[in-house]
C-alpha cells in the first residue's frame, strides 16, 4: 500500500509529431480546454482589429420625414363677411289730412274755361255762336241753321277734317239725330264736284273720333243707294263716296298709307 502511495501520477507523453492542442491530443482526452482558449484568444484579436474601423464609421442618420403639402384650393376662400349693422328705422312724419276744397273753390275750378284760341279764329267764332244761335233746339234739328253751318265750314272755316270734328261736337247733335244730320251733310257735299275726296274723309274722321256711330253711316249710305240714279244725275262721281269712305275705315294693312289703325280692328275680326 505504501508502494502504491509513493508512486507519482503518470503523465502520458505526447504522440510523436503531435502537440497538446492537436487532434490527436484531443482524441486522447487532453487538450480541448487549450484549444478553446486559443480560439477565444484569436477572436479577441480579430475584435481588437475590427473595433477601431467600426468606430470610424459615422452613425446613420434618419432621413427627415417628407410631408406632403395640401393641394391648393381651386378658388380662394372668400374672406368672412362683416356682420351687417342693423338698419335704423326712420319713422316718417304722419301725413296731414287732406284739406277739403271749399264749395267756392270747387265752383271756381269748374267755372274756369279752357284757354281760348285767338279772337280772329273763324272756327272759334262759329262755335261761340252756338250758344246764342244753336243748331239743335228742343231736341230737334234746325234745318236752315244746320245748312248754314255746313256751308261756312265747307267754304273755308274748316281747314282739315279734324276741324269738322270740333264743330260737330259743339253742335250737340243727339245720337238719335245723327243719321238725319249726316244725310243733310251728304246732300250738300254730293253737289260739290271740285274735291271728291273731301266728303268721305270728313265722314270717316267723324266716325274715328266717335262723333258719329258706324250704324248711322250705314243707314244713310243705304238710303242713298236706293236713289243712286238721281245722285249720278247731279254728280257723275257721287258713287265714289262709298269706295273712298271704305278706304278710310277699313283695317289698316301693314306698311300701308290708308286704312284705320285701331286696337281690335283687323281683317280677322
C-alpha positions, 0 to 999 in steps of 0.5 A: 500500500505504501508502494502504491502511495509513493508512486507519482501520477503518470503523465502520458507523453505526447504522440510523436509529431503531435502537440497538446492542442492537436487532434490527436491530443484531443482524441486522447482526452487532453487538450480541448480546454487549450484549444478553446482558449486559443480560439477565444484568444484569436477572436479577441484579436480579430475584435481588437482589429475590427473595433477601431474601423467600426468606430470610424464609421459615422452613425446613420442618420434618419432621413427627415420625414417628407410631408406632403403639402395640401393641394391648393384650393381651386378658388380662394376662400372668400374672406368672412363677411362683416356682420351687417349693422342693423338698419335704423328705422326712420319713422316718417312724419304722419301725413296731414289730412287732406284739406277739403276744397271749399264749395267756392273753390270747387265752383271756381275750378269748374267755372274756369274755361279752357284757354281760348284760341285767338279772337280772329279764329273763324272756327272759334267764332262759329262755335261761340255762336252756338250758344246764342244761335244753336243748331239743335233746339228742343231736341230737334234739328234746325234745318236752315241753321244746320245748312248754314253751318255746313256751308261756312265750314265747307267754304273755308272755316274748316281747314282739315277734317279734324276741324269738322270734328270740333264743330260737330261736337259743339253742335250737340247733335243727339245720337238719335239725330245723327243719321238725319244730320249726316244725310243733310251733310251728304246732300250738300257735299254730293253737289260739290264736284271740285274735291271728291275726296273731301266728303268721305274723309270728313265722314270717316274722321267723324266716325274715328273720333266717335262723333258719329256711330258706324250704324248711322253711316250705314243707314244713310249710305243705304238710303242713298243707294236706293236713289243712286240714279238721281245722285249720278244725275247731279254728280257723275262721281257721287258713287265714289263716296262709298269706295273712298269712305271704305278706304278710310275705315277699313283695317289698316294693312301693314306698311300701308298709307290708308286704312284705320289703325285701331286696337281690335280692328283687323281683317280677322275680326 
